[in-house]
Amino acid sequence: MSNAHFPILSLMVLVPLAGALIIGFCANIRLAKAIALTTASLVMLASVWLVYVFNPDDGGLQLLERHVWIPGLHVEYLLGVDGISVLFLPLTALLTLMSIAASWHSAHSRLYFALLLVLEAASLGVFSALDLVLFFVFWQLTLPPLFFLIGLWGLDPLRHNAASKYLLVSICGGLPLLLAFIILAVNHATQINANLPVDLSFSFPVLLETQLPDNLQGIVFILLLVGFAAKAPLVPFHTWLPQAAMAGPAPVMALLISLKLGTYGILRYAMALAPAAAVEYDWVLGIIGAITLIYGALLTLQQSNLRRLLAFASISHVGLVIIGIASLNMQGIQGALLQLLNFTLVAGVLMLLAGFVQQRLGSTDLHHLGGLAKAMPKLAGFYFLFVLAGLGMPGASVFPADLLLVLGALQAHPSLGITALAGAVLSAACLLAFSRRAFLGEATKTVAGQTQDLRPHELALLATALLLVLLGGLFPNSLLGINQKAAEVWLTRLLDQPGMEGDELASLAMP
């Protein structure tokens, strides 16, 4: 572990909060938008610097910032990153910047842009917090901005119900997380024969080194899995996402379906803090992932609205990521990480494109669409490029992620590998069938009267995202090299358990 010489992580969390506060005192909406865009740009630059100073050859935690927060409970302000978490920070910064830019011509108030910055700060905190209490604070801090962004600026008449459902599911999911964190902290004090509560520890690095008895392994793993599954979302906790996708503003939903905080939590905490149970029940995790993958894809086939279709496609791909995690090999874990980074970017851009369509036509229902390629050729061109990228087109960043995931699944459980391939086929059928009818079919009256194609700032936004997708596909080792050492450490911790066989440890080797 290495300490930070400059508090770059704290800066990235505090700058959006400062920007939101400044917007609160700003009376001019255009100035408020400019402040939000400038703030998000500064965070983006800071995240690039973070990746530049990060050492990929070190598989441990880096850039640690540690300060005493609640001394009586040994709660710390502890931030840090490793190869698993570091790339999620620039992804969050980029998606926030894109969402603010996509909202530039909206009639939303200053509060809307302030809440986007608060959501960015909380999400960055989730990815960098290394104290479980601090993590839980950031985790819960993501809820109020999304609740108000969906409930106040949504387009659907049922937006208040969708916002309330998201809030209730997330709060309920937070309860098992908090209980698991308390169990881990009390266990630490018990293991060192210390006194409660003065010798509790919520430090993630400390808890990694604290032995968790067999009778608590399963309990902690299940509590963490349930808590994170609610927000991932995994079946059967997925029902809030399609409702929110229909109700919320498209830029907000692009953030929501892209920032897979729940899936990250399973990878970071559930698997690492209860490693014996994670290995023992990896087959359960694989089955949950397979069910989510196929069920989400089948529901996608039934959708006649682009936004709901993208929501179910996102749920399906969460299942694919879980299959990769359950594989417990380098191909699976690196494929899962690449999928979280790359497909989520593609899915977020497609949701932004759905928002552009809705701005122009007032709807994303299939019976209002048709012939979009003739009416808006630039928008249609970008849409098809990102659809093909999302389907794993060679040369795009999702292709190496899909390839690693399938290889990892086939190596661990051939049935899971076959399921992953079947899910990819179903996803292709869903997206291509809808796209053909919406963009290449006969033009409706609504579409025929539409002449405005992409605006210049929308073109720049989409071109930037497409460039990143292509770079990730052409140079995947640039991403794989950043997380490889950390992935090896993660796998070693899981597989180096009493009773593990040598051939399981051998799965660490790259093909």
RODO-2510 file (C-alpha; in nm, 4 decimals, decimal comma):
residues 511
     n   res          X          Y          Z
     1     m     0,0000     0,0000     0,0000
     2     s     0,1260     0,3466    -0,0861
     3     n     0,0128     0,6808     0,0497
     4     a    -0,0787     0,9771    -0,1667
     5     h     0,1573     1,2760    -0,1833
     6     f    -0,1338     1,4876    -0,3053
     7     p    -0,5012     1,4346    -0,2100
     8     i    -0,6190     1,3720    -0,5659
     9     l    -0,9073     1,1446    -0,4600
    10     s    -1,0403     1,3919    -0,2051
    11     l    -1,0119     1,6645    -0,4661
    12     m    -1,2200     1,4622    -0,7102
    13     v    -1,4925     1,4112    -0,4494
    14     l    -1,4952     1,7662    -0,3138
    15     v    -1,4790     1,9617    -0,6410
    16     p    -1,8258     1,8440    -0,7612
    17     l    -1,9712     1,9231    -0,4174
    18     a    -1,8160     2,2701    -0,4327
    19     g    -1,9552     2,3164    -0,7846
    20     a    -2,3025     2,2158    -0,6661
    21     l    -2,2782     2,4641    -0,3798
    22     i    -2,1719     2,7465    -0,6121
    23     i    -2,4624     2,6700    -0,8445
    24     g    -2,6932     2,7087    -0,5440
    25     f    -2,5889     3,0729    -0,5147
    26     c    -2,6069     3,1357    -0,8890
    27     a    -2,9191     3,3097    -1,0199
    28     n    -2,8507     3,2735    -1,3926
    29     i    -2,9337     2,9349    -1,5431
    30     r    -2,6829     2,9659    -1,8273
    31     l    -2,4101     3,0502    -1,5799
    32     a    -2,5186     2,7538    -1,3680
    33     k    -2,4858     2,5237    -1,6701
    34     a    -2,1424     2,6657    -1,7452
    35     i    -2,0325     2,6080    -1,3853
    36     a    -2,1585     2,2497    -1,3955
    37     l    -1,9811     2,1804    -1,7253
    38     t    -1,6583     2,3419    -1,6034
    39     t    -1,6695     2,1492    -1,2769
    40     a    -1,7266     1,8184    -1,4544
    41     s    -1,4410     1,8994    -1,6949
    42     l    -1,2042     1,9659    -1,4040
    43     v    -1,2968     1,6335    -1,2467
    44     m    -1,2398     1,4637    -1,5823
    45     l    -0,8915     1,6140    -1,6042
    46     a    -0,8179     1,5086    -1,2460
    47     s    -0,9268     1,1530    -1,3256
    48     v    -0,6900     1,1426    -1,6241
    49     w    -0,4100     1,2576    -1,3962
    50     l    -0,5101     0,9862    -1,1482
    51     v    -0,4670     0,7164    -1,4115
    52     y    -0,1353     0,8718    -1,5177
    53     v     0,0165     0,8581    -1,1662
    54     f    -0,1288     0,5137    -1,0920
    55     n     0,1269     0,2307    -1,0955
    56     p    -0,0227    -0,0741    -1,2736
    57     d     0,2679    -0,2953    -1,1636
    58     d     0,1551    -0,2653    -0,8025
    59     g    -0,1396    -0,4949    -0,7328
    60     g    -0,2114    -0,3383    -0,3933
    61     l    -0,3927    -0,0272    -0,2824
    62     q    -0,2421     0,3042    -0,3874
    63     l    -0,2820     0,6790    -0,3306
    64     l    -0,4167     0,6214     0,0195
    65     e    -0,5582     0,9183     0,2119
    66     r    -0,6201     0,8453     0,5796
    67     h    -0,7666     1,0718     0,8470
    68     v    -0,9395     0,9990     1,1765
    69     w    -1,3132     1,0568     1,1446
    70     i    -1,5029     0,8961     1,4368
    71     p    -1,2328     0,7917     1,6883
    72     g    -1,4692     0,6176     1,9289
    73     l    -1,5682     0,3622     1,6635
    74     h    -1,2373     0,3548     1,4736
    75     v    -1,4106     0,4945     1,1667
    76     e    -1,1686     0,6612     0,9266
    77     y    -1,1803     0,8865     0,6270
    78     l    -0,9884     0,6390     0,4126
    79     l    -0,9662     0,6675     0,0352
    80     g    -0,7580     0,4690    -0,2110
    81     v    -0,7658     0,2815    -0,5408
    82     d    -0,6194    -0,0285    -0,6982
    83     g    -0,6258    -0,1767    -1,0465
    84     i    -0,9830    -0,2973    -0,9955
    85     s    -1,1308     0,0388    -0,9008
    86     v    -0,9094     0,3036    -1,0622
    87     l    -1,0698     0,3071    -1,4092
    88     f    -1,4195     0,3488    -1,2694
    89     l    -1,3319     0,7034    -1,1620
    90     p    -1,2577     0,8419    -1,5119
    91     l    -1,5603     0,6477    -1,6397
    92     t    -1,7806     0,8226    -1,3806
    93     a    -1,6282     1,1596    -1,4650
    94     l    -1,6785     1,1052    -1,8379
    95     l    -2,0396     0,9926    -1,8048
    96     t    -2,1231     1,2890    -1,5824
    97     l    -1,9616     1,5295    -1,8268
    98     m    -2,1583     1,3741    -2,1134
    99     s    -2,4856     1,3901    -1,9173
   100     i    -2,4369     1,7577    -1,8399
   101     a    -2,3482     1,8338    -2,2019
   102     a    -2,6517     1,6376    -2,3235
   103     s    -2,8733     1,8474    -2,0908
   104     w    -2,7367     2,1786    -2,2164
   105     h    -3,0443     2,2768    -2,4200
   106     s    -3,2934     2,1488    -2,1637
   107     a    -3,5196     2,3724    -1,9595
   108     h    -3,4094     2,2154    -1,6304
   109     s    -3,3436     2,4383    -1,3313
   110     r    -3,0174     2,5031    -1,1458
   111     l    -3,1050     2,2319    -0,8950
   112     y    -3,0932     1,9691    -1,1705
   113     f    -2,7304     2,0443    -1,2536
   114     a    -2,6347     2,0740    -0,8875
   115     l    -2,7820     1,7305    -0,8188
   116     l    -2,5880     1,5791    -1,1111
   117     l    -2,2676     1,7043    -0,9487
   118     v    -2,3698     1,5663    -0,6083
   119     l    -2,4386     1,2307    -0,7717
   120     e    -2,0947     1,2415    -0,9324
   121     a    -1,9259     1,3129    -0,5991
   122     a    -2,1114     1,0302    -0,4248
   123     s    -2,0328     0,7820    -0,7036
   124     l    -1,6645     0,8736    -0,7007
   125     g    -1,6713     0,8221    -0,3242
   126     v    -1,8202     0,4750    -0,3661
   127     f    -1,5376     0,3720    -0,5987
   128     s    -1,2590     0,5162    -0,3802
   129     a    -1,3780     0,4647    -0,0183
   130     l    -1,1836     0,2020     0,1778
   131     d    -1,3598     0,2373     0,5122
   132     l    -1,6888     0,0494     0,5196
   133     v    -1,8753     0,3235     0,7065
   134     l    -1,7450     0,5879     0,4667
   135     f    -1,8399     0,3613     0,1754
   136     f    -2,1903     0,3230     0,3189
   137     v    -2,2246     0,7001     0,3553
   138     f    -2,1327     0,7549    -0,0093
   139     w    -2,3531     0,4611    -0,1118
   140     q    -2,6568     0,6149     0,0555
   141     l    -2,5646     0,9635    -0,0683
   142     t    -2,6318     0,8476    -0,4255
   143     l    -3,0003     0,7973    -0,3408
   144     p    -3,1333     1,1546    -0,2816
   145     p    -2,9970     1,3022    -0,6086
   146     l    -3,1436     1,0206    -0,8170
   147     f    -3,4736     1,0338    -0,6296
   148     f    -3,5195     1,4030    -0,7054
   149     l    -3,3746     1,3894    -1,0572
   150     i    -3,6228     1,1172    -1,1550
   151     g    -3,9168     1,2497    -0,9545
   152     l    -3,8883     1,6185    -1,0489
   153     w    -3,7610     1,6130    -1,4064
   154     g    -3,8957     1,2851    -1,5378
   155     l    -4,1202     1,2801    -1,8431
   156     d    -4,3525     0,9979    -1,7446
   157     p    -4,6706     1,0669    -1,5408
   158     l    -4,5623     0,7835    -1,3088
   159     r    -4,2195     0,9368    -1,2432
   160     h    -4,2952     0,9873    -0,8731
   161     n    -4,3810     0,6194    -0,8327
   162     a    -4,0648     0,5177    -1,0184
   163     a    -3,8495     0,7452    -0,8027
   164     s    -4,0111     0,6162    -0,4825
   165     k    -3,9656     0,2532    -0,5871
   166     y    -3,5985     0,3094    -0,6637
   167     l    -3,5499     0,4795    -0,3278
   168     l    -3,7288     0,2073    -0,1290
   169     v    -3,5470    -0,0798    -0,3018
   170     s    -3,2121     0,0919    -0,2487
   171     i    -3,2816     0,1660     0,1172
   172     c    -3,3910    -0,1919     0,1777
   173     g    -3,0773    -0,3112     0,0039
   174     g    -2,8675    -0,0938     0,2325
   175     l    -2,9911    -0,2691     0,5474
   176     p    -2,8182    -0,6057     0,4835
   177     l    -2,5046    -0,4171     0,3810
   178     l    -2,4952    -0,2304     0,7104
   179     l    -2,5588    -0,5495     0,9074
   180     a    -2,2763    -0,7294     0,7233
   181     f    -2,0371    -0,4401     0,7891
   182     i    -2,1189    -0,4480     1,1610
   183     i    -2,0633    -0,8252     1,1739
   184     l    -1,7242    -0,7825     1,0074
   185     a    -1,6205    -0,5067     1,2482
   186     v    -1,7289    -0,7014     1,5572
   187     n    -1,5536    -1,0123     1,4266
   188     h    -1,2309    -0,8139     1,3945
   189     a    -1,2506    -0,7074     1,7576
   190     t    -1,3276    -1,0659     1,8598
   191     q    -1,0345    -1,2089     1,6639
   192     i    -0,7838    -0,9808     1,8386
   193     n    -0,9476    -1,0340     2,1813
   194     a    -1,0208    -0,6642     2,2117
   195     n    -1,2944    -0,4630     2,3770
   196     l    -1,6104    -0,3357     2,2134
   197     p    -1,6696    -0,0796     2,0724
   198     v    -1,3299     0,0890     2,1054
   199     d    -1,1451    -0,1779     1,9031
   200     l    -1,3886    -0,2135     1,6151
   201     s    -1,2434    -0,1705     1,2684
   202     f    -1,4272    -0,0830     0,9495
   203     s    -1,1078    -0,0488     0,7447
   204     f    -1,1271    -0,2565     0,4282
   205     p    -0,7506    -0,3342     0,4231
   206     v    -0,7624    -0,4416     0,7890
   207     l    -1,0709    -0,6590     0,7397
   208     l    -0,9067    -0,8283     0,4421
   209     e    -0,6394    -0,9542     0,6792
   210     t    -0,8846    -1,0532     0,9524
   211     q    -0,9900    -1,4174     0,9585
   212     l    -1,3641    -1,4647     0,9219
   213     p    -1,4887    -1,7871     1,0860
   214     d    -1,6671    -2,0439     0,8727
   215     n    -1,9940    -1,9893     1,0564
   216     l    -1,9919    -1,6211     0,9540
   217     q    -1,8606    -1,6568     0,5998
   218     g    -2,1918    -1,7628     0,4481
   219     i    -2,3931    -1,5080     0,6459
   220     v    -2,1722    -1,2146     0,5451
   221     f    -2,1564    -1,3260     0,1815
   222     i    -2,5347    -1,3610     0,1513
   223     l    -2,5995    -1,0270     0,3226
   224     l    -2,3557    -0,8470     0,0941
   225     l    -2,4812    -1,0262    -0,2153
   226     v    -2,8454    -0,9380    -0,1435
   227     g    -2,7615    -0,5781    -0,0604
   228     f    -2,5594    -0,5212    -0,3754
   229     a    -2,7941    -0,7254    -0,5965
   230     a    -3,0755    -0,4796    -0,5239
   231     k    -2,8835    -0,2011    -0,6926
   232     a    -2,6976    -0,4025    -0,9580
   233     p    -2,9797    -0,5006    -1,0344
   234     l    -3,0038    -0,8802    -1,0446
   235     v    -3,3228    -1,0813    -1,0884
   236     p    -3,5568    -1,0649    -0,8926
   237     f    -3,4569    -0,7149    -0,7721
   238     h    -3,4586    -0,5668    -1,1221
   239     t    -3,8118    -0,4311    -1,1538
   240     w    -3,7261    -0,0745    -1,0513
   241     l    -3,4842    -0,0152    -1,3422
   242     p    -3,7287    -0,0404    -1,6391
   243     q    -3,9728     0,1877    -1,4565
   244     a    -3,6989     0,4401    -1,3832
   245     a    -3,5720     0,4174    -1,7425
   246     m    -3,9148     0,5202    -1,8718
   247     a    -3,9685     0,7913    -1,6124
   248     g    -3,6343     0,9655    -1,5658
   249     p    -3,4575     1,2174    -1,7899
   250     a    -3,2433     1,0366    -2,0473
   251     p    -2,9095     1,1906    -1,9315
   252     v    -2,9842     1,0817    -1,5752
   253     m    -3,0788     0,7317    -1,6883
   254     a    -2,7590     0,7136    -1,8932
   255     l    -2,5736     0,7593    -1,5646
   256     l    -2,7933     0,5161    -1,3751
   257     i    -2,7599     0,2250    -1,6173
   258     s    -2,3890     0,2925    -1,6683
   259     l    -2,2630     0,3252    -1,3108
   260     k    -2,2918    -0,0372    -1,1970
   261     l    -2,2333     0,0377    -0,8303
   262     g    -2,4026    -0,2826    -0,7159
   263     t    -2,1983    -0,5048    -0,9456
   264     y    -1,8813    -0,3284    -0,8334
   265     g    -1,9829    -0,3908    -0,4725
   266     i    -2,0179    -0,7650    -0,5359
   267     l    -1,6755    -0,7741    -0,6957
   268     r    -1,5010    -0,5522    -0,4420
   269     y    -1,6632    -0,6452    -0,1111
   270     a    -1,8835    -0,9560    -0,1254
   271     m    -1,6208    -1,1736    -0,2919
   272     a    -1,3161    -1,0356    -0,1079
   273     l    -1,4467    -1,0123     0,2480
   274     a    -1,6032    -1,3611     0,2549
   275     p    -1,3667    -1,5478     0,0213
   276     a    -1,4357    -1,9021     0,1446
   277     a    -1,8102    -1,8587     0,1007
   278     a    -1,7581    -1,6891    -0,2358
   279     v    -1,5670    -1,9913    -0,3623
   280     e    -1,8106    -2,2386    -0,2071
   281     y    -2,1155    -2,0671    -0,3554
   282     d    -1,9666    -1,9546    -0,6853
   283     w    -2,2039    -2,1946    -0,8598
   284     v    -2,4989    -2,0121    -0,7007
   285     l    -2,3580    -1,6819    -0,8222
   286     g    -2,3161    -1,8298    -1,1691
   287     i    -2,6759    -1,9508    -1,1765
   288     i    -2,8030    -1,6095    -1,0642
   289     g    -2,5969    -1,4490    -1,3399
   290     a    -2,7273    -1,6945    -1,6000
   291     i    -3,0895    -1,6378    -1,4961
   292     t    -3,0427    -1,2604    -1,5074
   293     l    -2,8715    -1,2831    -1,8473
   294     i    -3,1355    -1,4976    -2,0187
   295     y    -3,4394    -1,3510    -1,8414
   296     g    -3,3287    -0,9965    -1,9205
   297     a    -3,2655    -1,0880    -2,2855
   298     l    -3,6049    -1,2567    -2,3211
   299     l    -3,7808    -0,9537    -2,1756
   300     t    -3,5825    -0,7323    -2,4115
   301     l    -3,7350    -0,9210    -2,7033
   302     q    -4,0832    -0,8132    -2,5931
   303     q    -4,0152    -0,4394    -2,5707
   304     s    -4,1593    -0,1839    -2,8103
   305     n    -4,0005     0,1174    -2,6411
   306     l    -3,6339     0,1976    -2,6922
   307     r    -3,5738     0,3146    -2,3364
   308     r    -3,7275     0,0054    -2,1777
   309     l    -3,5377    -0,2111    -2,4257
   310     l    -3,2074    -0,0535    -2,3193
   311     a    -3,2960    -0,1012    -1,9523
   312     f    -3,3593    -0,4740    -1,9960
   313     a    -3,0476    -0,5088    -2,2140
   314     s    -2,8496    -0,3502    -1,9313
   315     i    -2,9971    -0,5984    -1,6830
   316     s    -2,9038    -0,8838    -1,9143
   317     h    -2,5443    -0,7671    -1,9351
   318     v    -2,5251    -0,7445    -1,5556
   319     g    -2,5937    -1,1174    -1,5603
   320     l    -2,3069    -1,1651    -1,8057
   321     v    -2,0702    -0,9777    -1,5744
   322     i    -2,1781    -1,1927    -1,2788
   323     i    -2,1030    -1,5050    -1,4842
   324     g    -1,7526    -1,3675    -1,5430
   325     i    -1,7013    -1,3004    -1,1726
   326     a    -1,8284    -1,6495    -1,0828
   327     s    -1,5756    -1,8063    -1,3198
   328     l    -1,2966    -1,7372    -1,0681
   329     n    -1,0222    -1,7166    -1,3297
   330     m    -0,8229    -1,4384    -1,4906
   331     q    -1,0180    -1,4436    -1,8138
   332     g    -1,3486    -1,4164    -1,6301
   333     i    -1,2502    -1,1389    -1,3910
   334     q    -1,0724    -0,9283    -1,6526
   335     g    -1,3611    -0,9811    -1,8925
   336     a    -1,6050    -0,8712    -1,6207
   337     l    -1,4024    -0,5576    -1,5504
   338     l    -1,3757    -0,4715    -1,9193
   339     q    -1,7487    -0,5309    -1,9622
   340     l    -1,8286    -0,2990    -1,6717
   341     l    -1,6088    -0,0303    -1,8229
   342     n    -1,6927    -0,0669    -2,1906
   343     f    -2,0476    -0,1935    -2,2312
   344     t    -2,1719     0,0491    -1,9683
   345     l    -2,0235     0,3349    -2,1712
   346     v    -2,1959     0,2040    -2,4842
   347     a    -2,5255     0,1564    -2,2974
   348     g    -2,5054     0,5084    -2,1555
   349     v    -2,4484     0,6592    -2,5007
   350     l    -2,7408     0,4617    -2,6453
   351     m    -2,9627     0,5984    -2,3684
   352     l    -2,8453     0,9498    -2,4565
   353     l    -2,9353     0,8797    -2,8194
   354     a    -3,2784     0,7635    -2,7041
   355     g    -3,3077     1,0955    -2,5244
   356     f    -3,2163     1,2844    -2,8419
   357     v    -3,4886     1,0949    -3,0274
   358     q    -3,7426     1,1753    -2,7565
   359     q    -3,6486     1,5439    -2,7598
   360     r    -3,7244     1,5600    -3,1317
   361     l    -4,0239     1,3278    -3,1619
   362     g    -4,1714     1,3307    -2,8116
   363     s    -4,1609     0,9515    -2,7872
   364     t    -3,9368     0,6454    -2,8144
   365     d    -4,2256     0,4018    -2,8740
   366     l    -4,1830     0,1910    -3,1856
   367     h    -4,5228     0,2876    -3,3319
   368     h    -4,4056     0,6528    -3,3351
   369     l    -4,0757     0,5640    -3,4995
   370     g    -3,9787     0,4391    -3,8437
   371     g    -3,7581     0,5788    -4,1142
   372     l    -3,5327     0,7579    -3,8665
   373     a    -3,2308     0,6877    -4,0866
   374     k    -3,3724     0,9124    -4,3612
   375     a    -3,4927     1,1884    -4,1315
   376     m    -3,1817     1,1961    -3,9075
   377     p    -2,8951     1,0173    -4,0864
   378     k    -2,6210     1,1351    -3,8486
   379     l    -2,8113     1,0225    -3,5408
   380     a    -2,8931     0,6917    -3,7083
   381     g    -2,5315     0,6384    -3,8081
   382     f    -2,4044     0,6845    -3,4541
   383     y    -2,6868     0,4696    -3,3187
   384     f    -2,5959     0,1738    -3,5405
   385     l    -2,2262     0,2095    -3,4627
   386     f    -2,2915     0,1933    -3,0894
   387     v    -2,5399    -0,0927    -3,1297
   388     l    -2,2788    -0,2916    -3,3213
   389     a    -2,0197    -0,2033    -3,0586
   390     g    -2,2549    -0,3222    -2,7838
   391     l    -2,3046    -0,6514    -2,9678
   392     g    -1,9308    -0,7167    -2,9592
   393     m    -1,8247    -0,6080    -3,3068
   394     p    -1,4507    -0,6771    -3,3571
   395     g    -1,2568    -0,3543    -3,3297
   396     a    -1,4843    -0,2136    -3,0586
   397     s    -1,4064    -0,2258    -2,6869
   398     v    -1,6858    -0,4693    -2,5969
   399     f    -1,5399    -0,7426    -2,8205
   400     p    -1,2380    -0,8307    -2,6002
   401     a    -1,4613    -0,8121    -2,2928
   402     d    -1,7113    -1,0577    -2,4401
   403     l    -1,4335    -1,2858    -2,5611
   404     l    -1,2651    -1,3013    -2,2204
   405     l    -1,5962    -1,3555    -2,0437
   406     v    -1,6962    -1,6456    -2,2664
   407     l    -1,3511    -1,8049    -2,2437
   408     g    -1,3486    -1,7691    -1,8671
   409     a    -1,6975    -1,9137    -1,8336
   410     l    -1,6186    -2,2075    -2,0637
   411     q    -1,3046    -2,2834    -1,8655
   412     a    -1,4836    -2,2753    -1,5295
   413     h    -1,8279    -2,4173    -1,6139
   414     p    -1,8973    -2,5082    -1,9785
   415     s    -2,2714    -2,4686    -1,9229
   416     l    -2,2163    -2,1073    -1,8161
   417     g    -2,0090    -2,0445    -2,1271
   418     i    -2,2878    -2,1795    -2,3462
   419     t    -2,5359    -1,9619    -2,1557
   420     a    -2,3174    -1,6570    -2,2154
   421     l    -2,3107    -1,7321    -2,5895
   422     a    -2,6878    -1,7811    -2,5948
   423     g    -2,7334    -1,4487    -2,4172
   424     a    -2,5176    -1,2741    -2,6774
   425     v    -2,7300    -1,4201    -2,9581
   426     l    -3,0531    -1,3112    -2,7884
   427     s    -2,9176    -0,9596    -2,7281
   428     a    -2,8247    -0,9297    -3,0952
   429     a    -3,1711    -1,0445    -3,2013
   430     c    -3,3403    -0,7933    -2,9720
   431     l    -3,1422    -0,4861    -3,0691
   432     l    -3,1208    -0,5552    -3,4412
   433     a    -3,4911    -0,6355    -3,4811
   434     f    -3,5954    -0,3157    -3,3024
   435     s    -3,3360    -0,1060    -3,4839
   436     r    -3,4425    -0,2313    -3,8255
   437     r    -3,8045    -0,1326    -3,7673
   438     a    -3,7301     0,1997    -3,5969
   439     f    -3,4562     0,3277    -3,8261
   440     l    -3,5024     0,1465    -4,1557
   441     g    -3,8770     0,0880    -4,1621
   442     e    -4,1453     0,3016    -4,3205
   443     a    -4,1439     0,6565    -4,1879
   444     t    -4,4320     0,7592    -3,9634
   445     k    -4,5986     1,0983    -3,9860
   446     t    -4,4135     1,2085    -3,6732
   447     v    -4,0749     1,1160    -3,8187
   448     a    -4,1535     1,2554    -4,1639
   449     g    -4,2020     1,6001    -4,0138
   450     q    -3,8697     1,5866    -3,8287
   451     t    -3,5775     1,7574    -3,9998
   452     q    -3,3354     1,8445    -3,7183
   453     d    -3,0427     1,6056    -3,6993
   454     l    -2,7682     1,6082    -3,4360
   455     r    -2,6529     1,9471    -3,3084
   456     p    -2,2790     2,0285    -3,3170
   457     h    -2,2263     1,9691    -2,9437
   458     e    -2,4147     1,6391    -2,9681
   459     l    -2,1940     1,5349    -3,2590
   460     a    -1,8825     1,6179    -3,0581
   461     l    -2,0105     1,4259    -2,7578
   462     l    -2,0906     1,1131    -2,9586
   463     a    -1,7690     1,1301    -3,1612
   464     t    -1,5635     1,1431    -2,8408
   465     a    -1,7406     0,8405    -2,6978
   466     l    -1,7008     0,6504    -3,0254
   467     l    -1,3286     0,7271    -3,0324
   468     l    -1,2895     0,5833    -2,6824
   469     v    -1,4856     0,2714    -2,7781
   470     l    -1,2627     0,2169    -3,0828
   471     l    -0,9416     0,2795    -2,8889
   472     g    -1,0511     0,0313    -2,6238
   473     g    -1,1165    -0,2279    -2,8925
   474     l    -0,7952    -0,1721    -3,0868
   475     f    -0,5710    -0,1480    -2,7804
   476     p    -0,7351    -0,3635    -2,5108
   477     n    -0,4017    -0,4323    -2,3405
   478     s    -0,3905    -0,0693    -2,2317
   479     l    -0,6874    -0,1457    -2,0048
   480     l    -0,5982    -0,5057    -1,9233
   481     g    -0,2508    -0,4023    -1,8102
   482     i    -0,3951    -0,1637    -1,5527
   483     n    -0,6049    -0,4249    -1,3730
   484     q    -0,4015    -0,7436    -1,4296
   485     k    -0,1894    -0,7299    -1,1113
   486     a    -0,4865    -0,6329    -0,8961
   487     a    -0,6935    -0,9125    -1,0528
   488     e    -0,4203    -1,1625    -0,9704
   489     v    -0,4163    -1,0451    -0,6083
   490     w    -0,7972    -1,0692    -0,5972
   491     l    -0,7953    -1,4233    -0,7346
   492     t    -0,5123    -1,5361    -0,5091
   493     r    -0,7064    -1,4227    -0,2060
   494     l    -1,0129    -1,6171    -0,3176
   495     l    -0,8393    -1,9349    -0,4253
   496     d    -0,5773    -1,9504    -0,1510
   497     q    -0,8230    -2,0961     0,0982
   498     p    -0,7851    -2,4096     0,3115
   499     g    -0,8839    -2,7142     0,1078
   500     m    -0,8324    -2,5534    -0,2327
   501     e    -0,6723    -2,7797    -0,4917
   502     g    -0,3611    -2,6971    -0,6911
   503     d    -0,5420    -2,7019    -1,0244
   504     e    -0,7709    -2,4245    -0,9025
   505     l    -0,4711    -2,2106    -0,8218
   506     a    -0,3365    -2,2852    -1,1668
   507     s    -0,6356    -2,1067    -1,3184
   508     l    -0,4585    -1,7812    -1,2355
   509     a    -0,2418    -1,8255    -1,5414
   510     m    -0,3356    -1,6350    -1,8533
   511     p    -0,3950    -1,8469    -2,1665
***
